C-alpha cells in the first residue's frame, strides 16, 4: 500500500532508459564507471541499483548507489526535488539513516537530462543516491518492538526537520492541494466516483464528512511541522540487531522516498505511520498503541491531536484506497497490482468502523500508556 504505488494520476511520462543508457548516464553525468546494474521497482520514476568500480587513487566514497530518474512531471519542480534532497542530506548529518547524493561532475546534487529523442524530448531530473542496506518492513515478520521504533522514528524525524532544517528551498514544501497531504482528505470527493456504488464508498463518504466536520476546524490547534509523509512498509528498511530467531530485535537501517514531503502537522506523521504498520500486522487494531507509544516517547500528543487520530488514520486509508481505484481506472494494466494492496486496506478500514472510534481509541491509548511504566516489549 505504498503511496508510491497509488499516487495521484498525473500527465507524467515515466522514464524508460535501457540499462546501457543508464550506465552511460552515470559515466557522463557523475564520472563513475558502472560494474553492475539492475532495475529497481518504481511506479512513476525509474530507479537502478548500480555498483561502481573505482580506479586506483580515486576519491573515497560509496560503491553502491541508486540512480533515480524522476518522471517528466515532477522533474519540472526543481525547487521541490532540491528541498527533498537537502532534507535527506540534513537528516544524514543528524544521524538518521537516509541516502545522500553523489555530486555530478559539475558539483551539483542533480542534473536535468534529456531522456530520449522521441516526440517532445522529455527532460528528467537525475540523481545518484547512496544505496541503503536492509530489508523493507513489508518483508519481515513484524513485532511490537519494531512498531515502537517506527513510531519513535516518525516523531524524531519530523522534530529534527521542523526545528533545524532551514534551507531556502524549504518554502517549496508548502504544497497547497497536494493530494497526499492529510489536510486534503476532502479533495477525495473528486475521485470517489472510482469506487462505484458499494459499502466501501459509503464508509469513505462517512470518513470525508466526519473529517470536514471534526478535523478541518481543529487544524489550527495542531502543532505544525514538516512531514516525511510516506513512512510506509516499503519505505522503511530494517536490519536485525539480535541473534534470536524467536524474538528478533530490529533497528531502522534506512529511510526511503522523500517525494511526499510537505508542511503539515506532527499528528499527521503519527497517523500515517499507524496506518501503514496496520497493513503489516495480523492484529491490526492493536498496532496503533505501539506506534503511538514510540511517537510519544519523543513528542507527546495533545488532547486535541489524540482526539483526531482515529479520523486521521481513517483518512489516510481513504486517500490510499480511493486514489488506487482512480489510478486503476486510468491505467488498467496496473489494476491487479493496485487491487491486491487495496484488499487488505479495505478490510482494516471496515474493521475500524465496525469496532468504532471509542473502542479503537481505548485499545490504542491503553497500550500506549502501558509503555510509560515499562521498557518497550
DRENDO-1510 file (C-alpha; in Angstrom, 1 decimal, always signed):
<recs>
REC; n; res; u; v; w
REC; 1; UNK; +0.0; +0.0; +0.0 .
REC; 2; UNK; +2.9; +2.3; -0.5 .
REC; 3; UNK; +1.7; +5.6; -1.8 .
REC; 4; UNK; +4.4; +5.2; -4.4 .
REC; 5; UNK; +2.1; +2.5; -5.9 .
REC; 6; UNK; -1.1; +4.6; -6.0 .
REC; 7; UNK; +0.0; +8.2; -6.4 .
REC; 8; UNK; -2.4; +10.8; -7.9 .
REC; 9; UNK; -2.5; +10.2; -11.6 .
REC; 10; UNK; -0.7; +13.0; -13.5 .
REC; 11; UNK; +0.2; +13.7; -17.0 .
REC; 12; UNK; +3.7; +12.4; -16.5 .
REC; 13; UNK; +6.0; +10.4; -18.6 .
REC; 14; UNK; +7.8; +7.6; -16.8 .
REC; 15; UNK; +11.4; +7.4; -17.9 .
REC; 16; UNK; +12.3; +4.3; -19.9 .
REC; 17; UNK; +16.1; +4.2; -20.2 .
REC; 18; UNK; +17.8; +0.9; -21.0 .
REC; 19; UNK; +20.5; -0.4; -18.8 .
REC; 20; UNK; +23.0; +0.6; -21.4 .
REC; 21; UNK; +21.7; +4.2; -21.4 .
REC; 22; UNK; +21.7; +4.3; -17.6 .
REC; 23; UNK; +25.4; +3.1; -17.5 .
REC; 24; UNK; +26.3; +5.8; -20.0 .
REC; 25; UNK; +24.4; +8.4; -17.9 .
REC; 26; UNK; +26.3; +7.5; -14.7 .
REC; 27; UNK; +29.6; +7.9; -16.5 .
REC; 28; UNK; +28.7; +11.1; -18.4 .
REC; 29; UNK; +27.0; +13.0; -15.5 .
REC; 30; UNK; +28.7; +11.6; -12.4 .
REC; 31; UNK; +32.1; +10.4; -13.8 .
REC; 32; UNK; +31.7; +6.9; -12.4 .
REC; 33; UNK; +32.2; +3.5; -14.1 .
REC; 34; UNK; +29.3; +1.1; -13.5 .
REC; 35; UNK; +30.4; -2.5; -12.9 .
REC; 36; UNK; +27.0; -4.0; -12.2 .
REC; 37; UNK; +23.4; -2.7; -12.7 .
REC; 38; UNK; +19.9; -3.9; -12.1 .
REC; 39; UNK; +16.4; -2.2; -12.2 .
REC; 40; UNK; +14.5; -1.4; -9.0 .
REC; 41; UNK; +10.7; -1.2; -8.8 .
REC; 42; UNK; +9.1; +2.2; -9.0 .
REC; 43; UNK; +5.7; +3.4; -10.0 .
REC; 44; UNK; +6.2; +6.7; -11.9 .
REC; 45; UNK; +10.0; +7.2; -11.7 .
REC; 46; UNK; +12.8; +4.9; -12.9 .
REC; 47; UNK; +15.4; +3.5; -10.4 .
REC; 48; UNK; +18.5; +1.4; -10.9 .
REC; 49; UNK; +20.7; -0.2; -8.3 .
REC; 50; UNK; +24.3; +0.3; -9.5 .
REC; 51; UNK; +27.7; -0.8; -8.3 .
REC; 52; UNK; +30.7; +1.3; -9.4 .
REC; 53; UNK; +34.3; +0.3; -9.8 .
REC; 54; UNK; +36.9; +2.9; -8.6 .
REC; 55; UNK; +40.2; +3.4; -10.2 .
REC; 56; UNK; +43.3; +3.4; -8.0 .
REC; 57; UNK; +43.8; +6.8; -6.4 .
REC; 58; UNK; +40.2; +7.8; -6.8 .
REC; 59; UNK; +38.5; +9.7; -4.0 .
REC; 60; UNK; +36.9; +7.6; -1.3 .
REC; 61; UNK; +33.1; +7.1; -1.5 .
REC; 62; UNK; +30.3; +4.6; -1.6 .
REC; 63; UNK; +30.5; +1.8; -4.1 .
REC; 64; UNK; +26.7; +1.2; -4.4 .
REC; 65; UNK; +24.1; +3.7; -5.4 .
REC; 66; UNK; +20.5; +4.2; -6.6 .
REC; 67; UNK; +20.3; +6.0; -9.9 .
REC; 68; UNK; +17.0; +7.9; -9.6 .
REC; 69; UNK; +15.5; +9.2; -12.8 .
REC; 70; UNK; +12.4; +11.4; -11.9 .
REC; 71; UNK; +9.3; +11.4; -14.1 .
REC; 72; UNK; +8.8; +14.3; -16.5 .
REC; 73; UNK; +6.1; +16.0; -14.5 .
REC; 74; UNK; +7.9; +16.1; -11.1 .
REC; 75; UNK; +11.1; +17.0; -12.9 .
REC; 76; UNK; +9.5; +20.4; -13.7 .
REC; 77; UNK; +9.7; +21.2; -9.9 .
REC; 78; UNK; +13.4; +21.5; -9.3 .
REC; 79; UNK; +12.9; +23.5; -6.0 .
REC; 80; UNK; +10.8; +20.7; -4.6 .
REC; 81; UNK; +13.4; +18.0; -5.6 .
REC; 82; UNK; +16.1; +20.3; -4.2 .
REC; 83; UNK; +14.2; +20.5; -0.8 .
REC; 84; UNK; +13.8; +16.8; -0.6 .
REC; 85; UNK; +17.4; +16.1; -1.4 .
REC; 86; UNK; +18.7; +18.8; +1.0 .
REC; 87; UNK; +16.4; +17.3; +3.7 .
REC; 88; UNK; +18.0; +13.8; +3.1 .
REC; 89; UNK; +21.5; +15.3; +3.4 .
REC; 90; UNK; +20.5; +17.2; +6.6 .
REC; 91; UNK; +19.0; +14.1; +8.2 .
REC; 92; UNK; +22.1; +12.0; +7.3 .
REC; 93; UNK; +24.2; +14.6; +9.1 .
REC; 94; UNK; +21.9; +14.4; +12.1 .
REC; 95; UNK; +22.5; +10.7; +12.3 .
REC; 96; UNK; +19.4; +9.4; +10.5 .
REC; 97; UNK; +19.9; +6.5; +8.0 .
REC; 98; UNK; +18.9; +8.5; +4.9 .
REC; 99; UNK; +20.6; +8.4; +1.5 .
REC; 100; UNK; +22.9; +11.2; +0.3 .
REC; 101; UNK; +23.6; +12.3; -3.3 .
REC; 102; UNK; +26.8; +11.8; -5.1 .
REC; 103; UNK; +27.6; +15.1; -6.8 .
REC; 104; UNK; +27.6; +15.5; -10.5 .
REC; 105; UNK; +30.9; +16.3; -12.3 .
REC; 106; UNK; +29.8; +19.9; -12.1 .
REC; 107; UNK; +29.4; +19.7; -8.4 .
REC; 108; UNK; +25.6; +19.7; -8.3 .
REC; 109; UNK; +23.2; +17.4; -6.4 .
REC; 110; UNK; +21.1; +16.7; -9.5 .
REC; 111; UNK; +21.1; +17.2; -13.3 .
REC; 112; UNK; +18.2; +17.8; -15.8 .
REC; 113; UNK; +18.8; +15.4; -18.7 .
REC; 114; UNK; +17.1; +14.6; -22.0 .
REC; 115; UNK; +15.6; +11.1; -21.7 .
REC; 116; UNK; +15.1; +10.3; -25.4 .
REC; 117; UNK; +14.9; +11.7; -28.9 .
REC; 118; UNK; +11.2; +10.9; -29.3 .
REC; 119; UNK; +8.3; +13.3; -29.6 .
REC; 120; UNK; +8.5; +16.2; -27.1 .
REC; 121; UNK; +12.0; +15.1; -26.0 .
REC; 122; UNK; +11.1; +14.9; -22.3 .
REC; 123; UNK; +13.5; +16.1; -19.6 .
REC; 124; UNK; +14.2; +14.1; -16.5 .
REC; 125; UNK; +15.9; +15.1; -13.2 .
REC; 126; UNK; +18.6; +12.6; -12.4 .
REC; 127; UNK; +20.3; +11.9; -9.0 .
REC; 128; UNK; +22.7; +9.3; -7.8 .
REC; 129; UNK; +21.9; +8.4; -4.2 .
REC; 130; UNK; +23.8; +6.2; -1.8 .
REC; 131; UNK; +22.4; +2.7; -1.6 .
REC; 132; UNK; +21.0; +1.9; +1.9 .
REC; 133; UNK; +21.2; -1.7; +3.1 .
REC; 134; UNK; +18.4; -3.5; +4.9 .
REC; 135; UNK; +15.1; -5.3; +4.4 .
REC; 136; UNK; +11.8; -3.5; +3.9 .
REC; 137; UNK; +9.4; -3.8; +6.9 .
REC; 138; UNK; +6.9; -5.3; +4.4 .
REC; 139; UNK; +9.2; -8.4; +4.1 .
REC; 140; UNK; +9.7; -9.1; +7.8 .
REC; 141; UNK; +7.6; -10.8; +10.5 .
REC; 142; UNK; +6.8; -7.6; +12.4 .
REC; 143; UNK; +6.6; -7.4; +16.2 .
REC; 144; UNK; +5.7; -4.7; +18.8 .
REC; 145; UNK; +9.3; -3.7; +19.2 .
REC; 146; UNK; +9.6; -2.5; +15.5 .
REC; 147; UNK; +6.3; -0.8; +15.7 .
REC; 148; UNK; +7.5; +1.2; +18.7 .
REC; 149; UNK; +10.8; +2.0; +16.9 .
REC; 150; UNK; +8.9; +3.2; +13.8 .
REC; 151; UNK; +6.7; +5.5; +16.0 .
REC; 152; UNK; +9.8; +6.9; +17.6 .
REC; 153; UNK; +11.5; +7.4; +14.2 .
REC; 154; UNK; +8.4; +9.3; +12.8 .
REC; 155; UNK; +8.5; +11.8; +15.7 .
REC; 156; UNK; +12.3; +12.2; +15.8 .
REC; 157; UNK; +12.5; +12.7; +12.0 .
REC; 158; UNK; +9.7; +15.4; +11.9 .
REC; 159; UNK; +11.1; +17.1; +15.0 .
REC; 160; UNK; +14.6; +17.4; +13.5 .
REC; 161; UNK; +13.2; +18.7; +10.2 .
REC; 162; UNK; +10.8; +21.2; +11.8 .
REC; 163; UNK; +13.2; +22.6; +14.3 .
REC; 164; UNK; +16.6; +22.6; +12.5 .
REC; 165; UNK; +16.1; +22.3; +8.7 .
REC; 166; UNK; +16.3; +25.9; +7.3 .
REC; 167; UNK; +17.4; +25.5; +3.7 .
REC; 168; UNK; +16.0; +28.2; +1.3 .
REC; 169; UNK; +14.2; +25.5; -0.8 .
REC; 170; UNK; +12.1; +24.5; +2.2 .
REC; 171; UNK; +9.4; +27.0; +1.1 .
REC; 172; UNK; +8.5; +24.7; -1.8 .
REC; 173; UNK; +7.1; +22.2; +0.8 .
REC; 174; UNK; +4.0; +24.4; +1.1 .
REC; 175; UNK; +2.2; +22.3; -1.5 .
REC; 176; UNK; -1.3; +23.6; -1.3 .
REC; 177; UNK; -3.7; +21.0; -2.7 .
REC; 178; UNK; -1.1; +18.1; -2.8 .
REC; 179; UNK; -3.4; +15.1; -2.7 .
REC; 180; UNK; -1.3; +13.2; -0.2 .
REC; 181; UNK; -1.2; +15.8; +2.5 .
REC; 182; UNK; -3.6; +14.6; +5.1 .
REC; 183; UNK; -5.3; +18.0; +5.4 .
REC; 184; UNK; -6.6; +17.4; +1.9 .
REC; 185; UNK; -8.8; +14.3; +2.6 .
REC; 186; UNK; -11.8; +16.4; +1.5 .
REC; 187; UNK; -10.3; +16.6; -2.1 .
REC; 188; UNK; -11.2; +12.9; -2.4 .
REC; 189; UNK; -14.7; +14.0; -3.3 .
REC; 190; UNK; -13.5; +14.4; -6.9 .
REC; 191; UNK; -12.1; +10.9; -7.2 .
REC; 192; UNK; -14.7; +8.9; -5.2 .
REC; 193; UNK; -16.6; +8.0; -8.4 .
REC; 194; UNK; -13.9; +5.4; -9.0 .
REC; 195; UNK; -15.3; +3.2; -6.2 .
REC; 196; UNK; -18.7; +2.7; -7.8 .
REC; 197; UNK; -21.7; +2.3; -5.5 .
REC; 198; UNK; -21.0; -0.1; -2.7 .
REC; 199; UNK; -20.4; -0.4; +1.1 .
REC; 200; UNK; -16.8; +0.8; +0.7 .
REC; 201; UNK; -17.9; +4.0; -0.9 .
REC; 202; UNK; -20.4; +4.6; +2.0 .
REC; 203; UNK; -17.6; +4.3; +4.6 .
REC; 204; UNK; -15.3; +6.6; +2.7 .
REC; 205; UNK; -18.1; +9.2; +2.4 .
REC; 206; UNK; -18.5; +8.9; +6.1 .
REC; 207; UNK; -14.8; +9.5; +6.6 .
REC; 208; UNK; -14.8; +12.6; +4.4 .
REC; 209; UNK; -17.8; +14.1; +6.0 .
REC; 210; UNK; -16.6; +13.5; +9.6 .
REC; 211; UNK; -13.2; +14.8; +8.5 .
REC; 212; UNK; -14.7; +18.0; +7.2 .
REC; 213; UNK; -16.7; +18.5; +10.4 .
REC; 214; UNK; -14.3; +17.3; +13.1 .
REC; 215; UNK; -10.7; +17.5; +11.8 .
REC; 216; UNK; -10.6; +20.5; +9.5 .
REC; 217; UNK; -11.9; +23.0; +12.1 .
REC; 218; UNK; -9.2; +21.8; +14.5 .
REC; 219; UNK; -6.2; +22.0; +12.2 .
REC; 220; UNK; -5.2; +25.4; +13.6 .
REC; 221; UNK; -4.9; +23.9; +17.1 .
REC; 222; UNK; -2.4; +21.1; +16.0 .
REC; 223; UNK; +1.3; +21.7; +16.1 .
REC; 224; UNK; +2.7; +22.4; +12.6 .
REC; 225; UNK; +5.7; +20.5; +11.3 .
REC; 226; UNK; +7.4; +19.3; +8.1 .
REC; 227; UNK; +6.1; +15.7; +7.3 .
REC; 228; UNK; +8.0; +13.0; +5.5 .
REC; 229; UNK; +4.5; +12.0; +4.6 .
REC; 230; UNK; +5.1; +8.4; +3.5 .
REC; 231; UNK; +6.7; +6.2; +6.2 .
REC; 232; UNK; +5.1; +3.1; +4.8 .
REC; 233; UNK; +6.1; -0.6; +5.0 .
REC; 234; UNK; +8.3; -0.3; +1.8 .
REC; 235; UNK; +10.0; +2.9; +2.6 .
REC; 236; UNK; +11.5; +1.8; +6.0 .
REC; 237; UNK; +14.4; -0.6; +5.9 .
REC; 238; UNK; +15.4; -2.6; +9.0 .
REC; 239; UNK; +18.1; -5.0; +10.0 .
REC; 240; UNK; +18.2; -7.4; +12.9 .
REC; 241; UNK; +20.1; -6.3; +15.9 .
REC; 242; UNK; +19.8; -9.6; +17.8 .
REC; 243; UNK; +20.6; -13.3; +17.0 .
REC; 244; UNK; +17.3; -14.5; +18.5 .
REC; 245; UNK; +15.1; -16.1; +15.9 .
REC; 246; UNK; +12.2; -16.5; +18.2 .
REC; 247; UNK; +12.1; -12.8; +19.2 .
REC; 248; UNK; +14.2; -10.8; +16.7 .
REC; 249; UNK; +15.0; -7.2; +17.6 .
REC; 250; UNK; +15.1; -4.8; +14.7 .
REC; 251; UNK; +16.7; -1.4; +14.1 .
REC; 252; UNK; +15.9; +1.0; +11.3 .
REC; 253; UNK; +18.7; +1.0; +8.7 .
REC; 254; UNK; +17.2; +3.1; +6.0 .
REC; 255; UNK; +14.5; +5.8; +5.3 .
REC; 256; UNK; +13.5; +6.0; +1.7 .
REC; 257; UNK; +11.4; +8.2; -0.7 .
REC; 258; UNK; +11.0; +11.8; +0.4 .
REC; 259; UNK; +8.8; +12.7; -2.6 .
REC; 260; UNK; +5.7; +13.2; -0.5 .
REC; 261; UNK; +7.3; +15.7; +1.9 .
REC; 262; UNK; +5.1; +18.7; +2.7 .
REC; 263; UNK; +4.2; +21.1; +5.5 .
REC; 264; UNK; +1.6; +19.5; +7.8 .
REC; 265; UNK; +1.3; +18.6; +11.5 .
REC; 266; UNK; +3.1; +16.3; +13.8 .
REC; 267; UNK; +0.0; +14.2; +14.4 .
REC; 268; UNK; -0.3; +13.6; +10.6 .
REC; 269; UNK; +3.0; +11.6; +10.7 .
REC; 270; UNK; +1.8; +9.6; +13.7 .
REC; 271; UNK; -1.4; +8.7; +11.8 .
REC; 272; UNK; +0.4; +7.8; +8.6 .
REC; 273; UNK; +2.8; +5.5; +10.4 .
REC; 274; UNK; +0.0; +3.8; +12.3 .
REC; 275; UNK; -2.0; +3.2; +9.1 .
REC; 276; UNK; +0.9; +1.6; +7.2 .
REC; 277; UNK; +2.0; -0.5; +10.1 .
REC; 278; UNK; -1.6; -1.8; +10.4 .
REC; 279; UNK; -1.1; -3.3; +7.0 .
REC; 280; UNK; +1.8; -5.4; +8.3 .
REC; 281; UNK; +0.2; -6.9; +11.4 .
REC; 282; UNK; -2.0; -10.0; +12.0 .
REC; 283; UNK; -3.6; -7.9; +14.8 .
REC; 284; UNK; -4.0; -4.5; +13.1 .
REC; 285; UNK; -6.2; -2.8; +15.7 .
REC; 286; UNK; -3.5; -3.1; +18.4 .
REC; 287; UNK; -0.7; -1.7; +16.3 .
REC; 288; UNK; -1.7; +1.9; +16.8 .
REC; 289; UNK; -0.9; +1.8; +20.5 .
REC; 290; UNK; +2.7; +0.5; +20.0 .
REC; 291; UNK; +3.4; +3.1; +17.2 .
REC; 292; UNK; +1.8; +5.8; +19.4 .
REC; 293; UNK; +3.9; +4.9; +22.4 .
REC; 294; UNK; +7.1; +5.2; +20.3 .
REC; 295; UNK; +6.0; +8.5; +18.9 .
REC; 296; UNK; +5.0; +9.9; +22.3 .
REC; 297; UNK; +8.4; +8.9; +23.8 .
REC; 298; UNK; +9.7; +11.8; +21.7 .
REC; 299; UNK; +6.6; +14.0; +21.2 .
REC; 300; UNK; +3.6; +13.5; +23.4 .
REC; 301; UNK; +0.4; +14.4; +21.5 .
REC; 302; UNK; -2.0; +17.0; +22.9 .
REC; 303; UNK; -5.5; +16.0; +23.8 .
REC; 304; UNK; -6.9; +17.5; +20.6 .
REC; 305; UNK; -4.3; +15.8; +18.5 .
REC; 306; UNK; -5.1; +12.5; +20.1 .
REC; 307; UNK; -8.8; +13.1; +19.6 .
REC; 308; UNK; -8.3; +13.4; +15.8 .
REC; 309; UNK; -6.1; +10.3; +15.4 .
REC; 310; UNK; -8.9; +7.8; +14.5 .
REC; 311; UNK; -10.2; +10.0; +11.7 .
REC; 312; UNK; -6.7; +10.8; +10.5 .
REC; 313; UNK; -5.8; +7.1; +10.2 .
REC; 314; UNK; -9.1; +6.5; +8.5 .
REC; 315; UNK; -8.4; +9.5; +6.2 .
REC; 316; UNK; -5.1; +8.0; +5.2 .
REC; 317; UNK; -6.7; +4.7; +4.4 .
REC; 318; UNK; -9.3; +6.5; +2.3 .
REC; 319; UNK; -6.7; +8.5; +0.4 .
REC; 320; UNK; -4.7; +5.4; -0.4 .
REC; 321; UNK; -7.7; +3.3; -1.4 .
REC; 322; UNK; -9.6; +6.0; -3.4 .
REC; 323; UNK; -6.6; +7.1; -5.4 .
REC; 324; UNK; -5.6; +3.5; -6.0 .
REC; 325; UNK; -9.1; +2.9; -7.5 .
REC; 326; UNK; -8.9; +6.1; -9.5 .
REC; 327; UNK; -5.4; +5.2; -10.8 .
REC; 328; UNK; -6.6; +1.7; -11.8 .
REC; 329; UNK; -9.3; +3.1; -14.0 .
REC; 330; UNK; -6.8; +5.4; -15.8 .
REC; 331; UNK; -4.1; +2.7; -16.0 .
REC; 332; UNK; -5.9; -0.7; -16.1 .
REC; 333; UNK; -2.7; -2.5; -16.9 .
REC; 334; UNK; -1.8; -1.9; -13.2 .
REC; 335; UNK; -5.2; -2.8; -11.8 .
REC; 336; UNK; -4.3; -6.3; -10.5 .
REC; 337; UNK; -1.3; -4.9; -8.6 .
REC; 338; UNK; -3.3; -1.9; -7.2 .
REC; 339; UNK; -6.2; -4.1; -6.1 .
REC; 340; UNK; -4.0; -6.6; -4.2 .
REC; 341; UNK; -2.8; -3.9; -1.9 .
REC; 342; UNK; -6.3; -2.4; -1.6 .
REC; 343; UNK; -7.9; -5.7; -0.3 .
REC; 344; UNK; -6.0; -5.5; +2.9 .
REC; 345; UNK; -6.6; -1.8; +3.3 .
REC; 346; UNK; -10.4; -2.1; +2.8 .
REC; 347; UNK; -10.5; -4.9; +5.4 .
REC; 348; UNK; -8.8; -2.7; +8.0 .
REC; 349; UNK; -10.8; +0.4; +7.3 .
REC; 350; UNK; -14.1; -1.5; +7.5 .
REC; 351; UNK; -13.0; -3.2; +10.7 .
REC; 352; UNK; -12.1; +0.2; +12.3 .
REC; 353; UNK; -15.6; +1.5; +11.6 .
REC; 354; UNK; -17.3; -1.7; +12.7 .
REC; 355; UNK; -15.5; -1.7; +16.0 .
REC; 356; UNK; -16.0; +2.1; +16.4 .
REC; 357; UNK; -13.9; +5.1; +17.3 .
REC; 358; UNK; -14.3; +4.8; +21.1 .
REC; 359; UNK; -13.2; +1.1; +21.3 .
REC; 360; UNK; -10.3; +1.6; +18.8 .
REC; 361; UNK; -9.0; +4.6; +20.7 .
REC; 362; UNK; -9.3; +2.8; +24.1 .
REC; 363; UNK; -7.1; +0.0; +22.7 .
REC; 364; UNK; -4.6; +2.5; +21.3 .
REC; 365; UNK; -4.4; +4.7; +24.3 .
REC; 366; UNK; -4.3; +1.9; +26.9 .
REC; 367; UNK; -1.5; +0.2; +25.0 .
REC; 368; UNK; +0.5; +3.4; +24.7 .
REC; 369; UNK; +0.0; +4.3; +28.4 .
REC; 370; UNK; +1.3; +0.8; +29.5 .
REC; 371; UNK; +4.7; +1.8; +28.0 .
REC; 372; UNK; +5.0; +4.7; +30.4 .
REC; 373; UNK; +5.7; +2.2; +33.2 .
REC; 374; UNK; +7.9; -0.3; +31.4 .
REC; 375; UNK; +10.5; -0.7; +28.7 .
REC; 376; UNK; +9.1; -1.4; +25.2 .
REC; 377; UNK; +8.2; -5.0; +24.5 .
</recs>
